Amino acid sequence: MSSIFLVPADYVRDLRSGLLGEWGFAAEDLSTLALQMGSEASARTYREALELFDACRALIDVVGWRRERHEVEICIDLSANELYSAIVIKALTGERTTLVASLEEMPSRTNEYVRQLMRSRIGALGELIASAEDKAETLRPQARRTARRAPSHSRPSLRRA
């Protein structure tokens, strides 16, 4: 099976926004480590946080740093880095969570058509996330497939039940 995950043009902005957020969280993790450990820590202490930071930045390079007037479909080789699948899933999930919150906070007088557009986008993002999870599952070695789906970040809104 192919390791290429296709992100439709309509959802590239969502992915980019989510990736920038994940990159920021990775930077925050590095900052926390640096403040807590300082020069007392070895390079191994920072390795995981640096790998996540670098993987997020590399994915942003693939997706593009700036919003484009006309986005195009993006192809991401999830096998290029073992962290890519989890990062993409977390980025899209974070954006979906934000849209759900926006829908819930919409004033009651908001036009039903606008609400339906939002529900449709949320549903489509959910399908894209499921597709990414399925692709990630096929790429995961058999022994690890039953162990876990995707690592969750310390942010409660992204934890799996």
C-alpha positions in Angstrom: 0.0 0.0 0.0 1.2 3.5 -0.8 2.5 5.7 2.0 1.3 8.9 0.3 -1.4 10.8 2.1 -3.4 13.2 -0.1 -4.7 16.4 1.4 -7.4 17.9 -0.8 -6.8 21.6 -1.7 -9.8 22.6 0.4 -8.2 21.4 3.6 -4.6 22.5 3.0 -5.2 25.7 5.0 -6.6 23.7 7.9 -3.6 21.4 7.9 -1.1 24.3 7.6 -2.8 26.1 10.6 -2.7 22.9 12.6 0.9 22.2 11.8 2.0 25.7 12.8 0.2 25.1 16.1 1.9 21.7 16.6 5.3 23.4 15.7 4.6 26.0 18.3 3.8 23.4 21.0 7.1 21.6 20.0 9.0 24.8 20.5 7.3 25.3 23.8 8.4 21.8 24.9 12.0 22.6 23.9 11.8 25.9 25.8 10.5 24.1 28.9 13.2 21.5 28.7 15.9 24.2 28.3 14.5 26.2 31.3 14.2 23.1 33.5 17.4 21.3 32.5 19.7 24.0 31.2 23.2 23.0 30.5 23.0 20.1 33.0 21.2 17.9 30.4 22.8 15.8 27.7 21.9 16.0 24.0 19.8 12.9 24.5 17.5 14.8 26.9 16.5 17.1 24.0 16.4 14.5 21.3 12.7 13.7 21.3 11.6 17.3 21.5 14.0 18.3 18.7 12.9 15.5 16.5 9.3 16.6 16.9 10.2 20.2 16.3 12.2 19.3 13.1 9.4 17.0 11.8 6.8 19.7 12.2 9.0 22.2 10.4 9.6 19.7 7.6 5.9 19.1 7.2 5.3 22.9 7.0 7.9 23.0 4.2 5.8 20.4 2.3 2.5 22.1 2.9 3.9 25.6 2.4 4.4 28.4 4.9 1.9 30.9 3.5 -1.7 30.7 2.6 -2.2 30.8 -1.2 -5.1 32.3 -3.1 -5.6 29.0 -4.8 -4.4 26.0 -2.7 -3.5 22.8 -4.5 -3.7 19.2 -3.3 -0.7 18.2 -1.2 0.9 14.8 -1.2 2.7 13.8 2.1 4.9 10.7 2.2 4.0 9.5 5.7 6.8 6.9 5.6 9.5 9.6 5.3 9.5 10.2 9.0 7.9 8.0 11.7 6.4 11.1 13.4 4.6 12.4 10.3 1.4 10.4 10.7 0.9 11.4 14.4 1.7 15.0 13.7 -0.7 15.3 10.7 -3.5 13.6 12.7 -3.0 15.9 15.7 -2.8 19.0 13.5 -6.1 18.1 11.7 -7.8 17.0 14.9 -6.8 20.3 16.5 -8.3 22.3 13.7 -11.5 20.1 13.8 -11.8 20.7 17.5 -11.5 24.5 16.9 -14.3 24.4 14.3 -16.5 22.4 16.7 -15.9 25.0 19.4 -16.7 27.8 17.0 -20.0 26.1 15.9 -21.0 25.7 19.6 -20.2 29.3 20.3 -22.1 30.7 17.3 -24.9 33.1 18.3 -28.4 31.5 18.1 -29.3 34.1 15.4 -26.6 32.8 13.0 -28.1 31.8 9.7 -28.8 28.0 9.5 -27.0 27.9 6.1 -23.8 29.1 7.8 -24.2 26.5 10.5 -24.7 23.7 8.0 -21.6 24.8 6.1 -19.7 24.6 9.3 -21.2 21.1 10.2 -20.3 19.9 6.7 -16.7 21.1 7.0 -16.4 19.5 10.4 -17.7 16.2 9.0 -15.3 16.3 6.1 -12.3 17.0 8.4 -13.4 14.0 10.4 -13.3 11.9 7.3 -9.9 13.2 6.4 -8.6 12.4 9.9 -10.1 8.9 9.7 -8.3 8.5 6.3 -5.0 9.6 7.9 -5.5 7.2 10.8 -6.2 4.4 8.4 -3.1 5.2 6.4 -1.0 5.5 9.5 -2.3 2.1 10.7 -1.2 0.4 7.5 2.3 1.9 7.8 2.8 0.9 11.5 4.7 -2.4 12.0 2.4 -5.2 13.0 3.8 -5.5 16.6 3.1 -1.8 17.3 -0.4 -1.7 15.6 -2.1 -3.1 18.6 -0.1 -1.0 21.1 -1.4 2.5 20.2 -3.1 4.5 17.5 -1.3 7.9 17.7 0.5 9.5 20.6 -1.5 12.2 22.2 -0.1 15.5 23.3 -0.4 16.8 26.8 -3.2 19.1 25.7 -6.5 17.7 27.1 -8.6 18.6 24.1 -6.6 16.1 21.9 -6.5 13.2 24.3 -8.3 10.1 23.2 -10.8 8.5 25.5 
